[in-house]
Amino acid sequence: MKIGLEVHVALPTKTKLFCSCKTYVEEPNTSICPICMGMPGSKPKLNKEALKIGLSVSEALHCKIKSRIGFVRKVYFYPDLPKSYQISQLYDPVGYNGYVDLGSKRINIRRVQLEEDPARIYREDDYTLLDFNRSGTPLLEIVTEPDIQSEEELRGFYAELRSILYYLGIDIDKEMKADLNISLSDSRVEIKNVTGIKNLVDAARYEIKRQSALIEKGEEPRVETRSYLPERMTTERTREKETDEEYGYIFEPDLTFYSTTNVEKIEPVYASAIAKEYAEKYGASEKTLLELIAYDRNAMELLETSAHRHGMQSIISALETLKKFKVQMDPEKFEKVIALVEANAALDAERINIIAKGGEVKIGKGISEKEIEEDIEKFIAKNPGIVEEANRNPKSINAIVGKVAKETGANAKVVAELVSKRLGIKP
Ligand SMILES: [Zn+2]
């Protein structure tokens, strides 16, 4: 089995790729000019910020970068593209021959290229309408070699790529989509425009099953383009697949070559490498750390500033609390959350928000585990049937946990662990 991906992301530039119109303007057709509408005689000019981000992504993916890059016209007709070509890259892209390492497995990157988005087509009543605000928005296409060989590798690669892009300032939640190329035999089937890791894995799983069934029957899967239907978790045929030869690529004469040598690039951050490093150095689960920092710059900063001062378990609990309540804060305030964790105090949304706003919360002298244990004993003495009940139905310990946590103001997680220990039940 061979899987390759073409991932498309929109770049976070204030203006479009080849003109100075603003990007992401809501009111249709208000951010347009002769260049992004493709009028004859208009001359495109490259957005330097898009070049900088494109080269930064290429460098972060360990790509080779030529001393100059150039553009081509990808010629095809569609109503969203009135000039009948999309400005893209082919021979001199921003990056080529890169890779992403997933542990011992290397997924090679064929190329990284800049291109413009066409206009948006949408329907209203009986009309088909065009919004040119989107026309000319900078996109980056990242193409892998067909090196992905399992669902786990697909998931791992996409998560790693998303994390790298996130740290380069790209909005991965809004605009990221992928085309999946899957072949179990000689025929390559492409599934277009899949968004999100879950859909990507589901689409691959369905397509592998579909192609395997055909091959088992002695049939060769057709070379074609399909689309993924998330609500039915299946793919359906949309058209015969085009090959690069079918697009008339020609050199873009309006854009000259651009030098890459003096472009300042954004420093890459590899959350997976940092999670590994901290897990080994301070003793913690690499997976847990990565889940906390992969797409969260604030959590990354808090981990880095607190790791040498506190136990990793306290830091993880404090970070999990911030994630749960979707709260961000600076390292100084984070110290107060860790203090709550270390005092076994309750970690509720109200207290965390007070800290985030710069307020103080009382920890008092803190509650020791011994005190919590004493309260548990008192509760059991008052409710003698509870031990037997808990053995019959382990869920009933939630009642004890809730009561003791409320009375002592202690952290419910800590109370739950102690109650389970006392009653000999696995939490
Ligand atoms: Zn424009």
Boltz pocket constraint, residues with backbone or C-beta under 6 A from the ligand:
constraints:
  - pocket:
      binder: B
      contacts: [[A, 16], [A, 19], [A, 20], [A, 21], [A, 31], [A, 32], [A, 33], [A, 34], [A, 35], [A, 36], [A, 37], [A, 135], [A, 136]]
      max_distance: 6.0
